[in-house]
Amino acid sequence: MTGSLVAPVTETPPSAWAGVWIAEDVEQIAAGIRDGSWIDGTLGVVAGGLDALALITDPAGALLQYGIAWLIEHVKPLSEALDRLAGDPAQIAAHARTWRNVSVELAHQADDLTRTGWEELADWSGSAAGAYRAHASRQEQSVRILSRAADAMALMTEGAGALIGTVRLMIRDAVATVVSRLLVYAAELIATAGLATPVVAGQVSTLCASWGARIAHWLRDLVAALHRLAHAAKSLGGRVDELAVDGADPRATGGEMRPPLHELDFEFTWAERSYERIRTATDDVGQVATTAARYGFSEADVRQVKNHVFLEEHVLDLYDDVPAEVARFGSNPRIAEAWERLRTGNPHPEDIVWLNHERYEAQYMIETGDPSYRRAHNATLEAGHEWHPEAAAADGFGYQRR
């Protein structure tokens, strides 16, 4: 196809935070909040159609409904009851503004760090000056990430407030609709001197059941959406906790985000989180393949390694004193570090040895049809692909011994 109908290719520049993995995580969380994917679709479309439907089906009843809705909002006991059910929109907005203020203040502090390190000390030179500027640069970047995290919290609070406000209005209008219909039915009873009682009783029962079910459905959807939002907030908190580790460098790869060696509980907790992130990532194979291409690895090779190490189950029978089981490999902090270095284009030579080791091991299992990890691992070592997991740390890559 040619001509004006064909849209030109638009190159999307990489994010300013590309390669800074904690910042990338914060940005991805914020983007997920902005796009509204955490909100159930029913809550996004129901509210707009309620008023129009009411006006078409029952114009007089709709006008009565508006009057009752006005009373609910302006009679304090009624509005307070609704606030207890669905939250106070004004208070939620105040919390969002607080987070926004925190974000702005942190951004100002980051600017101050930049100004101190580069403008006010421009004449300072020497190794001490270089070390100070490197430290100030790390701190400035950390503070900017915290500013982004605070802004993401503001987005979450605003999103939750907007959704709760929508549901609050929907429930208010639903209650007003039910009350207005009940008044109309009461008028029917009076007009017919009670003769319409059986009919009206059925109408009341149907009306209450119908609107009760709708309100329950809206509240379930609201709770589900807020659970998803809470999960995003928990993920954001985890990234901030990682940034808060003493001496953390937001640009670091692998274990530089972690405390010293032998703090095994923290180390393997970090590895578990890293494995979870790797398993759900969709763009890391291409990133690792870009780094590994000059060492003879194709994207298919890298994908095979990722599947083998992080996703697939194997017969784990390496140790005689541990019963064999079919499961994924356990989380290994050295492997998580190696993958992160490869992903960000800063590999240690031993990381390439690790890739060769895993590629050979995976291919051995495929070619032999033997799922035994023990036999595949031993065959890989016999073929000369022995990986030394502590070599990168010994050379100052990733986390270092103290």
C-alpha positions in Angstrom: 0.0 0.0 0.0 1.3 3.4 -0.9 0.3 7.0 -0.6 -1.1 9.1 2.2 -2.8 6.2 3.9 0.5 4.6 5.0 1.6 6.0 8.3 5.3 6.7 8.6 7.4 4.8 11.2 7.7 6.8 14.3 10.8 6.1 16.3 10.2 6.1 20.1 13.2 7.3 22.0 14.3 5.3 25.0 13.2 6.5 28.4 15.6 8.7 30.2 15.6 6.0 32.8 16.4 3.1 30.4 19.1 0.9 32.0 18.5 2.2 35.5 16.5 -0.8 36.5 14.9 0.4 39.8 13.8 3.6 38.0 12.5 1.6 35.1 10.4 -0.5 37.5 9.0 2.7 39.1 8.2 4.1 35.6 6.5 0.9 34.6 4.3 0.9 37.7 3.4 4.5 37.1 2.5 3.8 33.5 0.3 0.9 34.5 -1.6 3.3 36.8 -2.0 5.9 34.1 -3.4 3.6 31.5 -6.2 2.5 33.9 -5.7 -1.2 33.2 -6.3 -2.0 36.9 -9.9 -0.8 36.6 -12.7 -3.2 35.7 -14.4 -2.1 32.5 -17.8 -2.3 34.0 -17.1 0.6 36.3 -15.8 2.7 33.5 -18.9 2.5 31.4 -21.9 2.1 33.7 -22.1 5.5 35.3 -22.4 7.5 32.0 -25.4 5.5 30.9 -27.5 5.6 34.0 -28.9 9.2 33.7 -29.7 8.9 30.0 -31.5 5.6 30.6 -33.6 7.1 33.4 -34.6 10.1 31.4 -35.8 8.0 28.5 -37.8 5.4 30.5 -39.3 7.6 33.2 -38.8 11.4 32.8 -41.0 12.3 35.8 -39.3 9.6 38.0 -35.9 10.8 36.8 -36.7 14.4 38.0 -37.8 13.1 41.3 -34.6 11.0 41.4 -32.4 14.1 40.9 -34.2 15.8 43.8 -33.5 12.8 46.1 -29.9 12.7 45.0 -29.6 16.4 45.8 -31.0 15.7 49.3 -28.5 12.9 49.9 -25.6 15.2 49.1 -26.9 18.2 51.1 -28.4 16.5 54.2 -25.4 15.8 56.4 -26.5 12.5 58.0 -27.2 11.1 54.5 -24.0 12.3 52.9 -22.0 11.0 55.9 -23.5 7.6 55.5 -22.5 7.5 51.9 -18.9 8.7 52.8 -18.7 5.8 55.3 -19.6 3.4 52.5 -17.5 4.8 49.7 -15.0 7.2 51.2 -14.6 10.9 51.4 -13.5 12.3 48.0 -12.1 15.5 49.5 -9.9 13.6 51.9 -8.6 11.3 49.2 -7.8 14.4 47.0 -5.9 15.9 49.9 -3.7 12.8 50.2 -3.0 12.9 46.5 -1.9 16.5 46.8 0.4 15.6 49.7 2.2 13.0 47.6 2.5 15.5 44.7 4.0 18.0 47.1 6.5 15.4 48.3 7.4 14.6 44.7 8.0 18.3 43.8 10.1 18.8 47.0 12.3 15.8 46.2 12.8 17.0 42.7 14.0 20.4 44.1 16.4 18.5 46.4 17.8 16.6 43.5 18.3 19.9 41.6 20.2 21.2 44.7 22.5 18.2 44.7 23.3 18.7 41.0 24.0 22.4 41.6 26.2 21.7 44.6 28.2 19.0 42.8 28.8 20.7 39.5 28.1 24.4 39.7 29.1 25.6 43.1 32.2 23.4 43.3 33.2 23.8 39.6 36.8 24.9 40.6 37.4 21.9 42.8 39.6 19.2 41.2 41.5 16.1 42.1 40.6 12.6 43.2 38.5 13.7 46.2 36.5 16.0 43.9 35.8 13.2 41.5 34.8 10.9 44.3 32.5 13.5 45.8 30.8 14.2 42.4 30.3 10.5 41.8 28.7 10.2 45.2 26.6 13.3 44.6 25.5 11.9 41.2 24.3 8.7 42.8 22.5 10.5 45.5 20.9 12.9 43.0 19.7 10.0 40.9 18.3 8.2 43.9 16.4 11.3 45.0 15.0 11.7 41.5 13.8 8.1 41.6 12.1 8.7 45.0 10.5 11.8 43.4 9.1 9.6 40.6 7.9 7.1 43.2 6.1 9.8 45.2 4.5 11.0 41.9 3.4 7.4 41.3 1.8 7.3 44.7 0.0 10.5 43.9 -1.3 8.8 40.7 -2.4 5.8 42.6 -4.2 8.0 45.2 -5.8 10.1 42.5 -6.8 7.0 40.5 -8.3 5.4 43.6 -10.1 8.6 44.5 -11.6 9.0 41.0 -12.8 5.4 41.0 -14.2 5.6 44.5 -15.9 8.9 43.6 -17.4 7.3 40.5 -18.8 4.4 42.5 -20.0 6.7 45.2 -22.0 8.7 42.6 -23.3 5.4 41.1 -24.5 4.2 44.5 -26.0 7.6 45.4 -28.0 7.6 42.1 -29.0 4.0 42.5 -30.4 4.7 46.0 -32.1 7.9 44.7 -33.6 5.8 41.8 -35.0 3.2 44.2 -36.4 5.8 46.6 -38.0 7.7 43.7 -39.6 4.6 42.3 -40.9 3.6 45.8 -42.6 7.0 46.0 -44.2 6.5 42.6 -45.4 3.1 43.7 -46.8 4.5 46.9 -48.7 7.0 44.8 -50.1 4.2 42.7 -51.4 2.5 45.9 -53.1 5.6 47.0 -54.6 6.3 43.6 -56.0 2.7 43.4 -57.2 2.6 47.0 -54.9 -0.4 47.6 -56.2 -2.5 44.7 -52.8 -2.4 43.1 -51.1 -3.9 46.2 -50.2 -7.3 44.6 -48.7 -5.6 41.5 -46.9 -3.0 43.5 -45.5 -5.6 45.9 -44.0 -7.5 43.0 -42.6 -4.3 41.5 -41.0 -3.3 44.8 -39.4 -6.8 45.2 -38.0 -6.8 41.7 -36.8 -3.2 42.0 -34.9 -3.8 45.3 -33.4 -7.1 44.1 -32.3 -5.7 40.8 -30.6 -2.6 42.2 -29.2 -4.5 45.2 -27.4 -6.9 42.8 -26.1 -4.0 40.7 -24.7 -2.2 43.8 -23.1 -5.5 45.0 -21.5 -6.0 41.6 -20.1 -2.5 41.6 -18.6 -2.9 45.0 -17.0 -6.2 44.1 -15.4 -4.6 41.0 -14.3 -1.7 43.2 -12.7 -3.9 45.7 -11.0 -6.0 43.0 -9.6 -2.8 41.4 -8.3 -1.5 44.7 -6.6 -4.9 45.4 -4.8 -4.5 42.1 -3.8 -1.0 43.0 -2.6 -2.1 46.4 -0.4 -4.8 44.7 1.1 -2.0 42.5 1.8 0.0 45.7 3.4 -3.0 47.3 5.7 -3.4 44.3 6.6 0.3 44.3 7.4 0.0 48.0 9.7 -2.9 47.3 11.6 -0.9 44.7 12.0 2.0 47.2 13.2 -0.5 49.9 15.9 -1.8 47.4 16.9 1.8 46.7 17.2 2.5 50.5 19.8 -0.3 51.0 22.9 1.3 52.5 25.2 2.3 49.8 22.8 1.5 47.0 23.6 2.7 43.5 20.5 3.1 41.3 22.6 2.4 38.3 24.1 -0.8 39.7 23.7 -4.2 38.1 23.2 -7.4 39.9 24.1 -7.5 43.6 25.3 -4.0 44.0 21.8 -3.4 45.3 22.4 -5.8 48.2 24.3 -5.9 51.5 27.6 -7.8 51.8 28.1 -11.5 51.1 27.0 -14.0 53.7 23.8 -12.1 54.6 22.1 -15.0 53.0 18.5 -14.3 54.1 18.6 -10.9 52.4 20.6 -12.2 49.4 18.2 -15.0 48.6 15.1 -12.8 49.2 16.6 -10.4 46.6 17.2 -13.3 44.3 13.6 -14.5 44.6 12.3 -11.0 43.7 14.7 -10.8 40.8 13.6 -14.2 39.5 9.9 -13.1 39.7 10.8 -10.0 37.7 12.7 -12.0 35.1 10.0 -14.5 34.7 7.4 -11.9 33.9 9.6 -9.6 31.8 8.8 -9.5 28.1 11.7 -7.5 26.7 14.8 -8.9 28.5 15.5 -11.6 26.0 16.1 -9.1 23.2 18.3 -6.9 25.6 20.4 -9.9 26.6 20.7 -11.1 23.0 22.0 -7.6 21.9 24.8 -8.0 24.5 25.5 -11.6 23.8 25.4 -11.4 20.0 29.1 -10.5 19.7 29.9 -13.7 21.6 28.1 -15.9 19.1 24.6 -16.1 20.7 21.4 -15.7 18.8 18.2 -14.5 20.3 16.9 -18.0 20.1 19.8 -19.2 22.2 19.1 -16.6 24.8 15.4 -17.5 24.9 16.3 -21.1 25.3 18.6 -20.2 28.2 15.8 -18.1 29.9 13.3 -20.9 29.5 15.7 -23.5 30.8 16.9 -21.5 33.9 13.9 -19.4 34.9 10.7 -21.0 33.5 10.9 -24.7 32.8 10.7 -27.6 35.4 13.4 -30.3 35.6 14.1 -33.4 37.5 16.3 -31.9 40.3 18.4 -34.9 41.3 21.9 -33.4 41.7 22.5 -34.3 45.3 22.3 -37.8 46.7 21.1 -36.7 50.2 18.2 -34.7 48.7 15.1 -36.5 47.3 14.6 -35.8 43.6 11.7 -33.6 42.6 10.3 -32.1 39.5 10.4 -28.3 39.8 12.0 -25.1 38.6 15.6 -24.3 39.6 15.8 -22.4 42.9 16.6 -18.7 42.8 20.4 -18.1 42.6 21.6 -14.6 43.3 24.8 -15.1 41.2 22.6 -16.1 38.2 20.3 -13.1 38.8 23.3 -10.8 38.8 24.7 -12.3 35.6 21.4 -11.9 33.8 21.1 -8.3 34.9 24.6 -7.5 33.7 23.9 -9.1 30.4 20.6 -7.3 30.1 22.2 -3.9 30.7 25.2 -4.5 28.4 27.8 -4.7 31.1 28.8 -8.4 31.3 31.7 -9.9 33.1 33.6 -12.6 31.0 32.3 -15.3 33.4 28.7 -14.2 32.5 29.4 -15.4 28.9 30.8 -18.7 30.4 27.5 -19.0 32.3 25.5 -18.5 29.1 27.5 -21.2 27.3 27.0 -23.5 30.3 23.2 -23.1 30.3 22.9 -23.2 26.5 24.8 -26.5 26.4 22.9 -28.0 29.4 19.5 -27.0 27.8 20.5 -28.4 24.4 21.7 -31.7 26.1 18.3 -32.2 27.7 16.5 -31.5 24.4 18.7 -33.8 22.3 18.8 -36.7 24.7 15.3 -36.4 26.0 16.7 -36.9 29.5 15.2 -34.5 32.0 17.8 -35.4 34.7 19.6 -32.2 35.9 22.4 -34.3 37.4 23.3 -35.9 34.0 22.9 -32.7 32.0 25.0 -30.8 34.5 27.8 -33.4 34.6 27.8 -33.6 30.7 28.1 -29.8 30.6 31.1 -29.8 32.9 32.7 -32.7 30.9 32.3 -30.6 27.8 34.4 -27.8 29.4 31.7 -25.3 30.3 32.5 -24.8 34.0 31.1 -21.6 35.4 32.7 -19.9 38.4 29.9 -18.0 40.1 32.1 -15.9 42.4 34.5 -14.7 39.7 32.5 -11.5 38.9 32.2 -10.4 42.5 36.0 -11.1 43.0 36.7 -8.7 40.1 34.4 -6.0 41.5 31.3 -6.7 39.4 28.0 -6.9 41.2 28.3 -7.0 45.0 31.8 -7.0 46.5 33.2 -8.6 49.6 33.9 -6.2 52.5 
